[in-house]
Amino acid sequence: MITIIDYGSGNLKSIKNGFTKIGVETRVTNDLNDLRKAEALVLPGVGAFGHTMNNLRKYGNTIHEHVNSGKPFLGICMGLQVLFSRSQESEGVEGLNIFKGEVKKFPDSLIDEGFKIPHMGWNNLQIKRLCPILKDIKDDYMYFVHSYYVSPSDENIIAATVDYGVEVPAVICKDRVFATQFHPEKSGQIGLKILENFVELIE
């Protein structure tokens, strides 16, 4: 079963409803034993990096164990950003450090160029390389809400980007770890297809 991590933050109902729409049952739990037994983990997230990490710290080892075991993992929005080492949003706060790299704030100069911060609304993907959760996905539009974006040390983990004045990594893909900066559950039928692709990876 897919297990959604309830760490006291994140839009849990939204992502659970997304899986329900495709006919997939999920469990929402904060129980470490249940999380360790999960076939697949989903980490949603909204809000600030530091607050999220404060709530998530007790689950860090369990998340690392899950990832290292090779079982599927999906991070969404802030659930993508906390996979990295650190964020300009919360200086001095260490992320989960599953991936090396920094979360950066959109430069203020974008406002002078006519871009609004946060980046909110629909933007079309630019697929960079093959990734299992992007099967049958093309340069489709997805729904974003964020003021920060990830800058991976290893650019090879970037599977798709969007253009928002800067090139924003929109999908991270390495081994069985996947993460999206956008909200697939709020991105219509194409977004739900990404959730279906993730479900297909569960053995």
Summary of the structure (lengths in Angstrom):
residues: 203
radius of gyration: 15.6
end to end distance: 10.1
largest distance: 49.7
contacts: 695
relative contact order: 0.18
helix: 33%
strand: 30%
